[in-house]
Amino acid sequence: MRIGIIGAGKVGISIGYVLKNNGMDVVALSDRRTAALDTARGLLGVDMVYTSDNLEVVGSADVIALTTQDRVIQDVVREINDRAEDLAGKLFFHTSGADPCSILMPLDEKGAHLGSLHPLQTFPDIESAIDVLPDTSIFIEGDDKAREILRFIGENLGAKVHAIESADKVLYHLAAVTVCNLLSALMYTGVGVMERIGIGLEPFIPIIRATMKNIENKGPLAALTGPIMRGDDSTVRAHIEAIRPMPLHEEIYRALSRMALEMSVRNGALDEDRREAMRRALEGKDE
């Protein structure tokens, strides 16, 4: 199996590096940026093709990974479809978390198999991506032949491979964004409150780590603690009053507290009176 990669960004280079180091035959990589190809050559070695021509990768490989930014994928597909005559037996897959493999159509009309492979991970840079990929869950989807090959590739790339239906990709990606990107946004929200009293994030790191460990070991429902779980409506009212000068922060606080209230009810932590008191506090009643 000869693997080619179109796109020498963080994902493309890190995937190529890990696959090569696991003995897979990565034969070609393309990018329009000379600097990106130079970076890739420094990490992947000189024993493969580096080119600005995507069709050279297609011609060299049996399996072609499109690791460009999501918005560029369909442009690459159009180029390949316009220039390639026969793609029979080749597998094309992209690494977008949000899009199904159907965005690779009409390559299937020329005989290609279509799929997607998404590492469920955050990649701030190439080096950290290479470090975390072996412990990363890999999600795949596509036609029967694509899933068979992508499962094998995924097993040589990450920790565990999960198959997902095309129709579920957007919800899968929404979940990933919520627990990763929006978690960063939540931390930044907390920092905004801290700055009002001249405290930085550092003293809060141990409680963040402990919370994440509890979530990992018990799940988010069992890990929930705090005033919502205790039914402490007076504290919640004090929080809301203190945060009024920060309207966006207040909106976030109220929304997440409503979710915490739902969790507390599901946990059986609050009786009906405490639940109603919390609901009225979060809705601004009796203020």
N, C-alpha and C positions, 0 to 999 in steps of 0.2 A: 504494500500500500504506500503510494507516494503522496505526500501531503504538501499542498501549496497554500500560501497565505497571502491574501490581498489586504494590505493595510498594515504599516509598520508603526502602529501606535503601542500604547501600554499593553492592551489585550493581545494584539497579534504577536508582539515580541515575546511576552511572557508565556503565552501558550506554546509558541515555537520552541522556546528554551526548555520548558518542562518536558514536552513530547520528545525532543531530541535527546535529552538526558535520560529518558526512559526507553531509549533504543528505537524510537519510531523514526521513519525515513522522511524528514522534512526537507524538501528538495528545492523550494523556490519561494521567494517573498518579493512582493512588489509594493512600491509607493512612489508617488510623484515627487516626494521631498527627498532630496539627496542627503540631508542631515539625518533624516529618520533611517534611511538605508545604512548610513555609516554607523549609527547607534546599534542597529540590528546586527550588522556584521561583527561589531566588537563583542557582542554577546553570543551570537549563534555560530560564529566561526566562518571560515572562507569556503568550506566544502559544500556550498549550495549556490543557487542562482539568485542574484539581487538585480532587480530590474525596475524600470519605470513603466513597463508595458504589462498590463494585467493579463493580456492574452498569452504572454510567454509563460506565466504561472499556470494558466488553464491548460496549455499544451504540455506542460512538464509533469502535471500531477493527475492522480486519480480522484483525490479528495481535495476540494478547494474551500478554505475557510475565508469568509468575508468578515474581516474584523475592523472594518472602517466604522466611523461614527454612523449612528442610525440613519441620519438624514441623507447619507451618501449612498446607502446600500442600493436603492433602486436605480440611481445613476449608473453604478457599476454593472448592475444587472442589464440595463439597456445597452450599455457598451458591449458587454459580452454577447448578448443576443444578436446585436447588429453585426458583429464581426466574426463570430464563431459559426461554422457551418454544421458541425456534428458534435454533440455532447453526450452521445450514447454511453451509458454505463458510469458516467462521472457523477460524483456526489458533490453538491454545493450546499454548504451550511453557513448561516450567519450567527453572530454571537450577541444579537440584541436580546435583551430581556423582555422587552415590551411587545415585539412584533412576532407573529407566527411565520412559519416558513413560506406561507403563500405569497409573501412579498418578493420571493425569488422567481415567481412565474414571470415570463413564459419560458424559462429555461427547460422546464419539463417537456415542452413541446418538441425540443430537440434531443430528447432522450435522457436528460439528466434526472437524477434523484434529488429531492429537496428536503432539507431539515434545518433545525436550529440547535445550537448548543450554548447554554448560558451558564458561566460560573457564577454561583450565588455569592458574590464577594465584592468588596469595595477595593478599587485599585488606585490609590493616590499617586503611585509611581511604579516604574517597571520593577525595581528591586523588591519592593514590598509585595508586589503581585507574584513574583517568582517564589517568594518565601511562603505565602499563604495558600497558593494553589493546591498543593498536595493535601491540605486539610479542608478543602472547599467542597461543598455539595455542587454537583453538576446536573443541570436540568436539560433534558433533550426532548425534541418533538420532531415529527416528520413522517414520511411514508415508511412502510415496513422495512425496506432495504436501508433507508437512511437511519432508522432507529437502531438497527442491528450494528451498523458500522459506528455510529455515534456513541453507542454504549461502550464499545471497545475502546474508542478514543477517550471517552470520559473516564474510563477505568484507569487509563494511563496518564490522566491529567489531574484528577481530584480524588477525594476521599470516598464518595458514594455517588452513584448515578441514579437519578429519578426521571421517569418518563412523565410527560405532561401532555394534555390534549391541547391542540391549537386554540380552541375556543377559550381556554382558561389562561392563556398567556397574559392578557391584560390584568386579570385579577392577581395572578402570580407576581407580576411586576409591581402592582399597587402594594401588595403585601411587603415586598422587598424594600420599596421606597419608604413605606411607613416605618419599618423597624430599623432602617439604616439612615437614609437621608433626613427623614423627619425627626429621627432621634437626635441627630446633630442640631436640627433646628430647635428642638426642645431644650437641649443643653444650652444653646445660645440664648434662649428665653430666660433660663435660670441665671445665666451670666448677667443679663440685663438687670435683674433684680439685685444680684450681688453687688454690682457696681454702684448702686444707690447708697450702699453703706461701706464702700471701700474695701470689699472682700473679693479676692479672685477665686478662680475655679479650684485651685490646688487643694484647699482643705476639704472640698467635697468629693474628691476622687475616691477615697476609701468607701464612702457610703454608696457611690455609684457602682464601684466594683462589687460590693456586697450585694447590692440589689440585682446586678446582672448575674451573679452566681446563684442567688435564690431563684431567679427566673429560669436559669439553665437547669437547676436541680428540681424545681417544683412546678414550674410553669407560672405565667404572669398572674393567674387568678389567685393561687395560693401565696404568691410573693407579696401581694398588696398589703401595705400597712398604712398608718397615718390617720389624720383626723376624720377623713371620710369613713374609713372602716370603723372608727370609734363612735361615729355619730356625733362628733363635736361641732355642732353648727355654729357656736359662738366663735370658735377659731376660724372657721371658713368665712364667716361674716367679716372678721377682722382682716383676713387676707384680702378679701375683695375691696374693702375700704382702703387698705394700704396701697393697692395696685391701681386704683382709679386714675391716677395721673398717667398711666401707661395703658391706653385703650386696647392695643393689640395684645399685650400681655394678659390683660384682664379677660379678653375673649378666649385666649388659649387656656387660661386657668379654668374658666367656667366650663368650657367644652370637655377638657380632660377630666375635670371633677365630676361631670355628669356621667362619663364613662366609668370612673371609679365608683360612683354611687351604684350604677348598674351591677358592677362586679361585687360590691358589698352585699347587695340584695341577693345575688346569686350564691354568694358564700354563706348566706344565712346569718350575717353578722349584725343586721339591724332589724329591730322590731318595727311594726307599722308606724308608731309614733315618731321614732328616730328617723325613719326613712322620709316621712312627711316633713319633718323639721329640716332635714338636709335639702330636700327638694325646694322648699320655700327659701332657704338661704341662698341656694344657687340661682334661683330665679329672681332674687332681689325683693322677695315679698317681706313685709313687716319691717322694712328698713326705715 
